[in-house]
């Protein structure tokens, strides 16, 4: 099961600031999720062929239509761009990357 230190470590890895109350809530949620995985691990799957699927399933195809979107100004109002005109997004790898 997940303890409070592991919840705080996970939050740090994804750069999420959480309060002590949120730590308790997240710990409970994580442990419920792990409990579901334990239930799945107890299922008798020895006779199940993992390579059998629903061959009769219909996968509808659609035409791909290439079109030009000319409302760039609306996009520029919502996003930050760098000098080269690319989207500027926050770093997820750390300050030194």
Secondary structure, 3 states (H helix, E strand, C coil): CCCHHHHHHHHHHCCCCCCHHHHHHHHHHHHHHHHHHHHHHCCCCCCCCCCCCCCCCCCCCCCCCCCCCCCHHHHHHHCCECCCCCECCCCCCCCCC
